[in-house]
Amino acid sequence: MSVTAARGFEAAGIAAGIKESGGLDLALVVNTGPRLAAAGVFTSNRVKAAPVLWSQQVLTGGQVSAVVLNSGGANACTGPQGFKDTHATAERAAEVLGGHSAAEIAVASTGLIGVRLPMDKLLPGVAQAAAELSAHGGDRAALAIMTTDTVPKTAVVQGSGGWTVGGMAKGAGMLAPGLATMLVVLTTDADLEPAALDQALRAATRTTLDRIDSDGCMSTNDTVLLLASGASGRTPDAGEFAEAVRTVCDELGRQLIRDAEGASKDIRIDVVGAASEEDAVQVGRSIARNNLLKCAIHGEDPNWGRVLAAIGTTSAAFEPDRLNVAINGVWVCRQGSVGEDRALVDMRYREVVITADLAAGPAAATIRTNDLTADYVHENSAYSS
Amino acid sequence: MSVTAARGFEAAGIAAGIKESGGLDLALVVNTGPRLAAAGVFTSNRVKAAPVLWSQQVLTGGQVSAVVLNSGGANACTGPQGFKDTHATAERAAEVLGGHSAAEIAVASTGLIGVRLPMDKLLPGVAQAAAELSAHGGDRAALAIMTTDTVPKTAVVQGSGGWTVGGMAKGAGMLAPGLATMLVVLTTDADLEPAALDQALRAATRTTLDRIDSDGCMSTNDTVLLLASGASGRTPDAGEFAEAVRTVCDELGRQLIRDAEGASKDIRIDVVGAASEEDAVQVGRSIARNNLLKCAIHGEDPNWGRVLAAIGTTSAAFEPDRLNVAINGVWVCRQGSVGEDRALVDMRYREVVITADLAAGPAAATIRTNDLTADYVHENSAYSS
């Protein structure tokens, strides 16, 4: 269902020849209206890919009629020519779709950094995708944005009263806050203004997609878009809509971590007892980025000492001798020292929960990550060769 | 030669039975004077091991008569009992050495976090080590502090006029700034006050041991000590002495990176054209911690896009479209975009040099790291199991 679960959207996924493998590599998502409202959030990396710079400009207008997404190349660090390539992509889409302005067409790219896109293949691909647009094309679009992903990621929530939020995502490596190498397109047939979409999207991503951290590496291309067609004729309650968007983002984020490059464990880090949410997030990210801990989890070793070493590098409020850590529910560290027997921790299953209690206040936050494996190294030492 | 290269020092390395392997695991370094001046720097991790808390207290007096070091257990996150264990270790050393106060005996430990040391083995070991003290014992002491190290690390510089600085180091994983899981003992027979030692040691570590970053993980146990016996009767020129200490620290730091867990490449990151030294260090550390880049280097892939993505996460002064990156001397990225042909980069050798030019000023800094390999994952997923 993906991006075509909501009414007022058509999509396509085709093989334009950008990927050497010949696989699907170009997706097109079109909002058929009546409304063209949109919101977006983008990577906080200061080195931004050309399509990010382009789409940020598009989103300032609050109107998006279509999104062109390609895998097989990030169009990042490609200089002025890279930006011209993105512009030409939007112009071609406007042309073949008819009645659209390039200024309302967002572009997103993913793949290797520092290589120009093969425009001789990409531009004809845009025309081909437009010819294959369908109200059932969401699933093929979700396939076409995959890079090292092994499965497509989609999610749908039905709101009460006949509106829907659906979406698709890609991302497997370079997953880190602010955001992770992810391309995400969410669609809804709810009838909402751009400002309302923006509010719901920022609130949703702040506690979901922005709190997954696979490998600590922040991408140049992260793009998360929310398009509203208004085709349901319904204007949902703001709270219910925000929750629906949050649920779709949370589900997509979990799917991203589950499919992270080489991962064998999904790790949820619950930081509790923090003096502030900022402290909790800082501590959670520090734990999520500790390579030694991530190797230990891979080896099913409840190495809580590495959790404390990671907490100790932060500026969060805590006293070392009051820290408590549980792994899969067993409080292996109490008061900064040895707690229950680590042999009691059962780590045979894929899901691992680390609870870090700072004993410094009432705030909490959850960060999701995965283990560090030899497969991650293999995959990323051969990526571009 | 190690810590006994300088006159006025004796050392020993013995097997106390702390390591299950039965290998050497306890070292003792004794300053036989006439002077007992000392300086130290310690981990900036807020979760500090008991021996760090103890030795920081000892160093406030500027006098160290002996150092007890053990591998096989970090005595970190062991609560009040862990601190008592360290105290008992110093007391035992004072007792068996005779004529010493425990308040002048530093202790350093390395190994697994969160496990108490086997004091029934360690305390008799201190007595055994004292019985084996020798002016030629430096090499065995360097062997006894190894954990996952594959080779002992030692260095010696002879000053003009008959004084010497020597030292030993251990460290292989959890290597990160401020400092890295390292235990380092430097000795000199120069005749200097504690304040002069402190100044030389801080200046030296700031640009050497504090700028190696193997895996981004900061240790709870880092300890770097400089002991001066005055046995040469010489008081060196401050500049020459500082340079000697810096040279020994730099050499030991290189040895630590060369022996980092699983490493197959030694990576030197030269950040140039920075607006300030702080900016250069921040950028160098960000590059050194990028798992994707470290995997690429392992795969001999000159993936400069990942260098730019790492730079983009910092707050350093730079414009994305002015960044230049060279790998092994080939400027593969110019003006933030594609530069010379990446096929020209020869990455067959162990040493890899990444030059990042921020084009924002005159400042520079060098950070040393290593690649991320499947061997690192294997070693650290089985460490404590």
Interface residues (C-beta under 8 A of the other chain):
Chain A: N45 R46 V47 K48 A74 A76 C77 T78 G79 Q81 G82 L112 I113 G114 V115 R116 G173 M174 D215 G216 C217 M218 S219 T220 R289 N290 N291 L292 C295 A296 H298 G299 E300 D301 N303 W304 G305 R306 L308 A309 A310 I311 G312 T313 T314 F318 P320 D321 L323 V332 C333 Q335 G336 S337 V338 L372 T373 A374 Y376 V377 H378 E379 N380 S381 A382 Y383 S384 S385
Chain B: N45 R46 V47 K48 A74 A76 C77 T78 G79 Q81 G82 L112 I113 G114 V115 R116 G173 M174 D215 G216 C217 M218 S219 T220 R289 N290 N291 L292 C295 A296 H298 G299 E300 D301 N303 W304 G305 R306 L308 A309 A310 I311 G312 T313 T314 F318 P320 D321 L323 C333 Q335 G336 S337 V338 L372 T373 A374 Y376 V377 H378 E379 N380 S381 A382 Y383 S384 S385
